[in-house]
Amino acid sequence: MRRRKHEATLLGRADARRRAAVRRIAARADLDEHERAIGIAQNQVDFAAARARPGGDPIIALHQRQAVTQQVREGLCLGRVSALFRPLARHTLVDTLVTTLDASLLRQAAASAAGGQHFPTGALYVVATPIGNLADLSLRAIHVLGLVDAIACEDTRHTAPLLRQLGIGDKPLLAVHEHNEYEAAAAVLARLARGERVAYVSDAGTPAISDPGAALVAAAHTAGWRCVPVPGASSATTALSVAGDARANGFVFIGFLPAKGADRSRAIAALAAAHAAQVLFEAPHRIEALATALGAACGERLVTVCRELTKQFETVVTLPAAGLSAWLAGDANRARGEFVLVVHALAVPDAGAAELTAHDSMLHTLLAALPLKQAVALAAELSGAARNRLYERALELKRDGD
């Protein structure tokens, strides 16, 4: 009994020290601009900031500085997914949050959500992975990755750490990338023929969208094997969702433009001439050159720039193409990271107005030589246009001429 009372006293003191530490943290008001750039939402984890736990257990070490008010408000936890993430029992005065991913609990949640569904054997599962935020990985994707017999991937060095964080470390990994996709497909098809389930993942996002995967899927279809999509993050649709392009009726996905030369110039000219919304990717070392080229080709046409989507320093800004270079020059950090750009759709020309004026030249000539009714009748016969529309337009032209 005495021991329990002593332990309760110690716990009470520890809790008091923690509350005092939080109050001291809250007193800080000198955070740098980039420390305030974007707070971590309650259910977000930055995959790019993940670290490996010294003991080797799956971990997400979230060394990201948050706005202090948000740290206090969220109680130093991840909110809605707290059942899956267990905060470490230590708090410091440097605005650092470290959380441990309990992989077994996560897989249990995935099994609870998707385990009762049907996952056929002898099938290729095309699995989307996060584009920068581990919390965007779906429970169904986690279950599939744990269920399949082998995982084909764009880069085994990139996929292996993800699987370790999920507690999935015993799967054969098959390298299937842009340089060997056609040849490597044979090994995947052989496994499917043995009745195995095989997943395919790219380094980030949805496979076959500016990533390898299409040739593998085509080979599986040709051989008669089922291909099962496991949807998730895609930087193209993520960017479109925050672009606010109300004129867009669909979009054209371009991906990366040619790196240089005449091919790149032709691609930018075609992009500027197209009326549809267009989505393209760019690397940081070419973003300034692209901004200059788009400014010259597109002028006042709106462009949405998305930088580091779903990550801590995510930036989304919409401005005229002519202003892209100046915006980048305003802060050196704006040229860092991976970019997705949405070139907004152009306004659709008024088809009615174009039709209305299409025969003006003919009407001018006929009205100069014939009475109104005869000019309209002859114009209708020659053009095939509706006589009443031509008559109305002839009246307007005659009034303007008078």
Backbone torsions as a table, in degrees:
resi	resn	phi	psi	omega
1	MET	NA	-43.7	178.9
2	ARG	-62.3	-39.2	-179.8
3	ARG	-63.6	-42.3	179.5
4	ARG	-63.1	-39.9	179.8
5	LYS	-64.4	-40.4	178.9
6	HIS	-63.4	-43.4	178.7
7	GLU	-63.3	-39.9	179.1
8	ALA	-62.8	-39.1	178.2
9	THR	-63.3	-43.6	178.9
10	LEU	-62.6	-43.0	178.7
11	LEU	-62.5	-39.4	178.8
12	GLY	-63.9	-41.7	177.5
13	ARG	-64.5	-42.6	179.4
14	ALA	-61.1	-41.0	179.9
15	ASP	-66.4	-37.6	178.0
16	ALA	-64.8	-41.2	178.0
17	ARG	-63.3	-39.7	178.8
18	ARG	-62.5	-43.9	179.6
19	ARG	-63.5	-38.1	177.9
20	ALA	-64.8	-39.0	179.0
21	ALA	-63.6	-41.9	178.6
22	VAL	-62.8	-39.6	177.9
23	ARG	-64.2	-38.7	178.4
24	ARG	-66.3	-38.7	176.7
25	ILE	-61.3	-43.7	-176.7
26	ALA	-63.7	-21.9	-178.9
27	ALA	-74.0	-15.8	-179.0
28	ARG	-74.9	133.2	-179.7
29	ALA	-133.9	17.3	-174.3
30	ASP	-111.6	33.9	-178.6
31	LEU	-68.4	144.2	176.7
32	ASP	-67.4	156.6	-179.0
33	GLU	-55.0	-42.1	-176.1
34	HIS	-74.3	-20.1	174.7
35	GLU	-72.4	-22.9	178.4
36	ARG	-98.0	-0.2	-167.8
37	ALA	-54.7	-46.4	178.0
38	ILE	-155.3	123.4	178.3
39	GLY	-75.6	154.0	178.6
40	ILE	-81.3	120.6	179.6
41	ALA	-64.3	162.4	-171.3
42	GLN	-60.9	-26.9	-177.1
43	ASN	-114.5	28.3	-177.4
44	GLN	-115.0	145.9	171.5
45	VAL	-136.1	132.1	-179.3
46	ASP	-83.5	107.5	-178.0
47	PHE	-63.1	-34.4	-178.1
48	ALA	-64.6	-22.5	-178.5
49	ALA	-96.0	6.7	-176.1
50	ALA	-64.5	144.0	177.3
51	ARG	-125.8	163.2	177.0
52	ALA	-93.8	133.0	179.0
53	ARG	-68.5	139.2	-177.8
54	PRO	-53.7	-35.7	-178.8
55	GLY	-75.7	-8.7	177.8
56	GLY	94.1	-3.7	179.5
57	ASP	-74.2	154.1	177.0
58	PRO	-59.1	133.5	-176.0
59	ILE	-152.3	148.6	166.1
60	ILE	-116.0	109.1	178.5
61	ALA	-94.4	108.9	-171.0
62	LEU	-96.9	80.0	-179.1
63	HIS	-86.6	67.8	-177.7
64	GLN	-123.3	133.2	-178.6
65	ARG	-84.9	127.8	-178.2
66	GLN	-110.4	160.9	169.3
67	ALA	-60.7	135.2	-172.7
68	VAL	-61.5	-41.2	-178.6
69	THR	-60.0	-34.9	178.8
70	GLN	-71.6	-36.3	177.4
71	GLN	-59.3	-46.1	-178.3
72	VAL	-66.4	-43.5	-177.4
73	ARG	-61.8	-39.3	-177.4
74	GLU	-84.9	-3.9	177.9
75	GLY	64.9	28.7	178.8
76	LEU	55.0	46.5	176.4
77	CYS	-145.8	178.2	-175.5
78	LEU	-102.2	14.8	169.4
79	GLY	66.3	-116.6	-166.6
80	ARG	-63.8	-22.6	178.2
81	VAL	-107.1	26.3	-177.2
82	SER	-64.5	-23.0	177.9
83	ALA	-66.4	-20.2	-178.1
84	LEU	-103.7	-14.7	-176.9
85	PHE	-122.0	127.1	-175.7
86	ARG	-108.5	108.9	-179.4
87	PRO	-62.7	140.7	174.7
88	LEU	-68.9	149.3	-176.1
89	ALA	-85.5	56.4	172.2
90	ARG	-152.6	138.9	-178.9
91	HIS	-131.1	135.6	-179.2
92	THR	-116.3	178.8	-178.8
93	LEU	-99.4	16.9	-177.3
94	VAL	-114.4	27.6	175.6
95	ASP	55.4	39.7	-178.7
96	THR	-109.1	130.4	177.2
97	LEU	-115.7	124.4	179.0
98	VAL	-119.3	124.8	179.8
99	THR	-125.3	145.8	179.4
100	THR	-106.8	127.7	176.2
101	LEU	-83.6	117.3	175.7
102	ASP	-84.9	98.3	-172.4
103	ALA	-62.3	-35.0	-178.2
104	SER	-66.4	-40.8	177.3
105	LEU	-65.1	-38.6	179.7
106	LEU	-64.0	-43.9	178.6
107	ARG	-67.6	-33.5	175.8
108	GLN	-64.0	-42.1	177.9
109	ALA	-63.7	-40.2	178.5
110	ALA	-63.7	-42.3	179.0
111	ALA	-65.4	-36.9	178.8
112	SER	-65.8	-37.7	-177.9
113	ALA	-78.1	-39.0	-171.2
114	ALA	-120.4	-8.6	-173.3
115	GLY	-63.4	-25.8	-179.7
116	GLY	-84.0	-2.1	-179.2
117	GLN	-85.4	166.2	-177.8
118	HIS	-92.3	126.5	177.4
119	PHE	-124.2	96.8	-172.7
120	PRO	-64.8	149.6	173.6
121	THR	-80.9	167.5	-178.7
122	GLY	60.3	40.2	-177.2
123	ALA	-135.2	148.8	175.9
124	LEU	-98.5	123.2	-179.6
125	TYR	-102.9	116.0	-178.3
126	VAL	-95.1	106.8	-166.7
127	VAL	-109.1	126.0	174.5
128	ALA	-81.2	139.0	177.6
129	THR	-119.3	166.7	-175.8
130	PRO	-61.5	152.6	175.5
131	ILE	-96.8	6.9	178.5
132	GLY	161.3	-11.5	-175.5
133	ASN	-130.3	112.0	-173.8
134	LEU	-60.2	-28.6	-178.8
135	ALA	-67.7	-12.2	178.0
136	ASP	-82.4	-5.3	178.3
137	LEU	-73.2	126.8	-174.5
138	SER	-77.1	156.1	177.2
139	LEU	-62.8	-35.8	178.7
140	ARG	-65.4	-39.9	177.8
141	ALA	-63.0	-42.4	178.8
142	ILE	-61.5	-42.6	-179.7
143	HIS	-64.6	-43.1	-179.5
144	VAL	-64.0	-44.1	-179.5
145	LEU	-62.6	-32.3	176.5
146	GLY	-79.3	-21.4	-174.7
147	LEU	-88.9	-36.0	-170.8
148	VAL	-66.0	161.8	-179.7
149	ASP	-84.3	-24.7	179.5
150	ALA	-155.6	157.1	-178.8
151	ILE	-126.5	116.4	171.9
152	ALA	-87.3	139.6	-173.9
153	CYS	-148.9	157.1	-179.7
154	GLU	-64.7	-40.2	-179.1
155	ASP	-147.4	112.9	-178.1
156	THR	-61.4	-30.6	-179.7
157	ARG	-68.5	-25.4	178.9
158	HIS	-87.7	-38.7	-175.7
159	THR	-77.1	-35.3	-177.1
160	ALA	-56.7	-45.5	178.0
161	PRO	-62.0	-37.7	177.1
162	LEU	-60.5	-45.8	-179.4
163	LEU	-65.0	-37.6	177.8
164	ARG	-63.4	-39.0	178.9
165	GLN	-65.5	-26.7	178.0
166	LEU	-90.7	1.1	-177.7
167	GLY	73.1	24.4	179.6
168	ILE	-113.7	90.1	-174.7
169	GLY	-118.8	7.5	-173.0
170	ASP	-114.5	20.8	-177.2
171	LYS	-98.4	138.2	170.9
172	PRO	-63.6	133.6	178.7
173	LEU	-109.4	130.1	-179.3
174	LEU	-114.2	122.2	179.9
175	ALA	-76.4	118.2	177.6
176	VAL	-133.1	100.1	-175.0
177	HIS	-129.8	-176.9	-172.2
178	GLU	-63.2	-22.5	-177.2
179	HIS	-89.9	-13.8	-177.3
180	ASN	-137.0	13.3	-169.0
181	GLU	-57.5	-42.9	-177.3
182	TYR	-67.3	-42.2	-179.9
183	GLU	-71.6	-41.8	-177.2
184	ALA	-69.1	-21.8	179.2
185	ALA	-59.6	-29.8	-178.4
186	ALA	-61.4	-40.2	179.6
187	ALA	-66.8	-36.7	177.8
188	VAL	-67.1	-45.0	-179.6
189	LEU	-62.3	-35.2	178.3
190	ALA	-63.4	-39.5	178.0
191	ARG	-67.4	-40.4	177.8
192	LEU	-62.0	-38.0	179.3
193	ALA	-64.5	-24.8	177.3
194	ARG	-86.1	4.5	178.3
195	GLY	86.5	14.6	-178.9
196	GLU	-84.1	155.9	168.5
197	ARG	-95.0	132.8	179.5
198	VAL	-128.7	132.1	175.0
199	ALA	-100.2	150.9	170.8
200	TYR	-124.6	130.2	176.4
201	VAL	-130.5	144.7	170.4
202	SER	-94.5	-178.7	-177.4
203	ASP	-63.8	-35.3	-179.7
204	ALA	-160.5	140.2	176.9
205	GLY	83.6	-157.5	-175.7
206	THR	-92.0	125.7	-179.5
207	PRO	-57.9	154.9	175.1
208	ALA	73.4	3.2	174.0
209	ILE	-109.1	94.9	-172.1
210	SER	57.7	27.0	179.0
211	ASP	-143.0	162.5	173.9
212	PRO	-62.4	165.8	176.9
213	GLY	133.5	-32.8	-175.7
214	ALA	-63.6	-43.4	-178.5
215	ALA	-65.6	-38.1	177.9
216	LEU	-64.7	-45.1	179.1
217	VAL	-63.2	-41.8	178.8
218	ALA	-61.5	-41.0	179.2
219	ALA	-65.1	-39.3	178.9
220	ALA	-66.2	-42.0	177.4
221	HIS	-61.1	-46.1	-178.2
222	THR	-60.2	-37.8	-179.6
223	ALA	-79.8	-3.5	175.9
224	GLY	90.5	13.7	-179.5
225	TRP	-93.7	150.0	-178.6
226	ARG	-77.8	139.5	175.8
227	CYS	-116.6	122.7	-173.5
228	VAL	-112.2	117.5	177.8
229	PRO	-78.9	137.4	172.6
230	VAL	-120.6	90.7	-167.8
231	PRO	-71.6	164.4	179.8
232	GLY	-179.6	-142.1	-173.0
233	ALA	-65.5	143.1	172.5
234	SER	-147.5	124.4	-176.2
235	SER	-66.3	-29.2	-179.8
236	ALA	-65.3	-53.1	-179.0
237	THR	-71.3	-30.0	176.3
238	THR	-62.8	-44.4	178.5
239	ALA	-64.9	-43.5	179.4
240	LEU	-60.2	-35.5	-176.3
241	SER	-66.4	-23.4	-179.6
242	VAL	-112.3	7.5	179.9
243	ALA	-77.8	-30.0	179.7
244	GLY	66.6	36.7	-179.5
245	ASP	-87.8	90.9	-176.0
246	ALA	-70.4	-18.2	180.0
247	ARG	-82.8	-18.8	-172.9
248	ALA	-66.7	134.0	172.6
249	ASN	-125.2	79.5	-168.9
250	GLY	90.1	-177.9	179.9
251	PHE	-156.7	164.0	176.2
252	VAL	-110.8	125.3	177.8
253	PHE	-92.8	121.4	-178.5
254	ILE	-102.8	-38.3	-175.2
255	GLY	75.6	-142.5	179.7
256	PHE	-80.7	133.0	173.6
257	LEU	-72.9	160.8	171.9
258	PRO	-52.8	144.9	-171.1
259	ALA	-66.9	-35.1	-175.0
260	LYS	-165.2	175.6	172.8
261	GLY	79.6	-163.3	-176.1
262	ALA	-64.2	-34.4	179.4
263	ASP	-61.1	-41.4	179.3
264	ARG	-66.4	-42.7	179.6
265	SER	-61.9	-42.5	179.2
266	ARG	-65.5	-39.1	-179.7
267	ALA	-64.6	-40.3	179.5
268	ILE	-68.9	-38.2	177.5
269	ALA	-63.8	-41.9	178.6
270	ALA	-65.7	-39.5	178.3
271	LEU	-61.0	-44.0	-178.6
272	ALA	-67.2	-31.2	-177.9
273	ALA	-80.3	-22.8	-176.4
274	ALA	-74.7	142.9	-179.3
275	HIS	-84.2	-25.0	-173.0
276	ALA	-74.3	159.9	169.8
277	ALA	-66.9	142.8	-176.4
278	GLN	-134.8	141.1	-178.2
279	VAL	-116.4	127.3	178.3
280	LEU	-136.3	156.9	178.5
281	PHE	-107.4	154.1	173.1
282	GLU	-151.1	146.6	178.1
283	ALA	-86.4	156.0	-175.9
284	PRO	-61.6	-32.5	-176.9
285	HIS	-75.4	-8.1	178.0
286	ARG	-118.2	2.0	-173.0
287	ILE	-67.0	-35.6	-179.4
288	GLU	-68.2	-40.6	177.3
289	ALA	-64.5	-39.0	178.3
290	LEU	-65.6	-40.7	179.2
291	ALA	-60.0	-42.5	178.7
292	THR	-63.2	-44.7	-178.2
293	ALA	-66.5	-42.7	179.3
294	LEU	-67.1	-37.1	177.9
295	GLY	-60.8	-40.7	179.8
296	ALA	-72.4	-36.9	-174.0
297	ALA	-86.4	-32.8	-171.3
298	CYS	-109.8	-15.0	174.6
299	GLY	56.7	-115.9	-176.1
300	GLU	-87.0	3.1	178.0
301	ARG	-65.3	135.7	-175.8
302	LEU	-73.3	142.2	176.0
303	VAL	-133.5	132.6	173.4
304	THR	-100.8	124.3	178.9
305	VAL	-102.8	122.9	177.3
306	CYS	-115.7	119.6	-177.7
307	ARG	-118.3	133.0	176.0
308	GLU	54.8	49.1	-177.9
309	LEU	-55.9	134.7	177.3
310	THR	70.9	1.6	-179.9
311	LYS	-99.3	179.6	-173.1
312	GLN	-60.5	-43.6	-175.9
313	PHE	-100.9	36.6	176.7
314	GLU	-54.2	135.0	178.9
315	THR	-133.8	132.1	175.6
316	VAL	-133.0	121.0	-179.7
317	VAL	-141.4	141.0	177.5
318	THR	-118.3	129.8	-178.3
319	LEU	-159.0	165.9	176.8
320	PRO	-63.3	146.7	-178.9
321	ALA	-55.9	-34.1	-179.0
322	ALA	-63.9	-19.4	-178.6
323	GLY	-98.3	2.8	-176.2
324	LEU	-62.6	-46.0	-177.3
325	SER	-62.4	-42.6	179.8
326	ALA	-65.7	-38.2	178.5
327	TRP	-64.1	-44.5	178.2
328	LEU	-62.0	-39.8	-177.9
329	ALA	-69.2	-17.5	-177.3
330	GLY	-69.4	-19.0	-179.0
331	ASP	-159.1	124.4	-177.8
332	ALA	-60.0	-28.6	-179.5
333	ASN	-67.9	-21.1	-177.2
334	ARG	-69.5	-17.6	179.0
335	ALA	-94.5	7.8	-178.9
336	ARG	-100.2	152.8	175.1
337	GLY	94.7	-174.0	179.9
338	GLU	-96.3	143.3	-172.7
339	PHE	-119.7	140.0	166.2
340	VAL	-123.7	129.0	-179.9
341	LEU	-118.7	137.8	174.5
342	VAL	-113.2	112.0	173.7
343	VAL	-85.4	115.3	-172.4
344	HIS	-67.0	155.2	178.9
345	ALA	-67.2	148.2	173.6
346	LEU	-81.2	155.8	175.7
347	ALA	-63.0	136.1	-179.9
348	VAL	-75.2	127.5	179.1
349	PRO	-59.2	146.4	179.0
350	ASP	-74.0	105.9	-176.9
351	ALA	-62.7	-34.7	-179.8
352	GLY	-64.7	-41.8	-179.9
353	ALA	-66.2	-39.7	179.2
354	ALA	-63.9	-41.0	-179.9
355	GLU	-67.0	-35.5	-176.5
356	LEU	-64.0	-36.3	-175.6
357	THR	-100.4	3.4	-173.1
358	ALA	-64.9	-26.7	-174.1
359	HIS	-112.2	20.5	-177.7
360	ASP	-61.2	-41.1	-177.3
361	SER	-62.0	-44.0	179.3
362	MET	-64.2	-43.5	-178.5
363	LEU	-64.6	-40.2	178.1
364	HIS	-57.8	-44.3	-177.9
365	THR	-66.1	-45.2	-177.6
366	LEU	-70.5	-38.4	-179.6
367	LEU	-66.3	-27.7	178.7
368	ALA	-72.0	-19.2	-175.0
369	ALA	-116.5	-19.0	-172.6
370	LEU	-131.6	158.4	171.0
371	PRO	-61.9	161.7	-172.9
372	LEU	-55.0	-53.3	-174.8
373	LYS	-62.7	-41.9	179.8
374	GLN	-66.7	-38.3	178.4
375	ALA	-63.1	-42.7	-179.9
376	VAL	-66.8	-42.8	-179.4
377	ALA	-62.3	-43.3	-179.9
378	LEU	-68.9	-38.1	178.0
379	ALA	-63.7	-40.5	178.9
380	ALA	-64.9	-39.2	180.0
381	GLU	-68.0	-39.3	-177.8
382	LEU	-75.2	-37.4	-173.6
383	SER	-97.1	-24.6	-175.5
384	GLY	80.1	4.6	179.3
385	ALA	-77.3	161.7	-179.0
386	ALA	-65.2	133.7	-174.5
387	ARG	-66.2	-38.9	-176.8
388	ASN	-65.5	-36.8	177.7
389	ARG	-67.0	-40.1	178.7
390	LEU	-66.0	-36.6	-179.9
391	TYR	-65.1	-45.0	178.8
392	GLU	-61.6	-42.6	-179.3
393	ARG	-68.7	-37.0	177.5
394	ALA	-62.6	-40.3	176.4
395	LEU	-60.3	-43.2	178.3
396	GLU	-62.1	-42.8	-180.0
397	LEU	-65.6	-37.1	-179.1
398	LYS	-68.4	-41.2	177.9
399	ARG	-63.3	-43.8	-179.9
400	ASP	-63.3	-35.4	-179.7
401	GLY	-70.0	-34.3	179.9
402	ASP	-72.1	NA	NA
